[in-house]
């Protein structure tokens, strides 16, 4: 896995492409991690647009304890994707653009985006985006 460093500042200033939240899951009812499966239009499927969508969703869900966002360029794939790999057809796998996440767990606090390498989908590039977004406490 290759690792890069970046921040969400630049990507929050740019307009994120339109995206659709196809599915939501939570690991438990109250404090569990929130999982979102989103799709963007195929023409918007780029590294910068994936970062813009990820950073925008992260900011909008900054109050979460942990958030994981799977990004696709196909709504059907976002609806049916299984992160364990079971039941994913070739089209679903091919539409996977990356996974953004953050966690506020004390010892393991992080924010980042993992993108498949265009030349080798089994190899990932991890973009370390620094600490999780600042909570919007009331």
N, C-alpha and C positions, 0 to 999 in steps of 0.2 A: 504494500500500500504506500503510495506517495502521499506526502503531507505538505500542505501549503498553509499560509496564514493570511487572514484577511479580516475585515470588520464589516458590519452591516451598515455603517454610516453612509457610504456611497450608494449602496443599493436601496436604502430607504429614501434617498433624495430623488432617485430615478423612479419613474412610474412603472410599477410592476404590471405585467400583462394580466389580462382578465383570466381568472381561474375559477374552477368549480369544485366545491367540496363534494365529492361523490359518496363518501362514507365517513362515519365517526365511530370510534370505539373507545371505551375507557376500561382500564384494567380492574378497577373496582368503583363503587358508587361515589365515594367522596374524594379522597386524596390521590387516587390512582393516576397513572400517566394517561394522557389523552393522545390517541392515534387518529390522524387525519389522512385520508387518501384523496389527493386532489389531481385535477387534470388541467392542462393548459393546451391551447391550440398547437398543432404540429409546427406551424410557421414560427411560433414563439419558443420552440424547444432549443434553447441555447444555455450555455453555462451562466451567463450574466442574468438571463431571465429566470433561471432556476434559483439563483441567489436572491434576486429581487422578490420573487414569490415567497421563498423561504423566510427571508428577513421580515417581510410584511406580515406573514402569518405569525411569526415569532413575536413581533411587536404587539399584534392584536390579541395574542394569547399569553402575554407576559405574566399574567397572574397564575398560570398553571405551575404546578410543582415540577412536572416533566411533560414534554411535548415531543411527539415524533410525527413527521409529515412525509409521506411517500408521494413523490411527484411523478406524474405520467403525462404523455402527450396524447392520451386516448381515454375518454370518459368510461367506456366499457371496461378497460383494463383497470382503471382506478377502482371501479366498483367490485371487481372480482379478484383482485390480486391477493395472494396468500404469501406473507413474508417468509413462511416456512418452505415455500416452493411447491407445495402439494397442489396439483390441479392447475397450475399456471401453464397456459399454452404458449407457443412461440410468439404470437402477436402480443400477448400480455407482457412477456419478458422483454420483447423488443421495444415496447413503449415506455419502459421504466427509465426515468431520467435521473433519479437520485433520491436520497433520504436525508432530510434535515431533522435535527433534534437538539433539545437542550434539557438539562436536568439541574435541579438546585440541591441535589443530595450533597451534603457538606463536604465529604471527602472526595467526591467525584463530580463536582460541578463542571459543566461544559456547555458549549454551543458549537455546532458544526454541521457541515453538509458533506455527505459522501456521494461522489459522482462516479459512475462507471467510466473506465477509460474507453474512448471511442474505438480504439484499435483492438482492445482486448477486454470484453465485458466482465471477465472474471477478476480483473485488476481494478481496484478502486483508488480514487484520489480523495483524500480527506482534506477538507478546508476547515481549519480551526478558526472559528469566528469569535474566540475569546469567551468572556463570561456570559451567562444567560442574560437576556434582555431585562432591563430594569422594570420591576413590578409597578403597576399603575395603582398603588394603594390609595384608597379613598380617605 
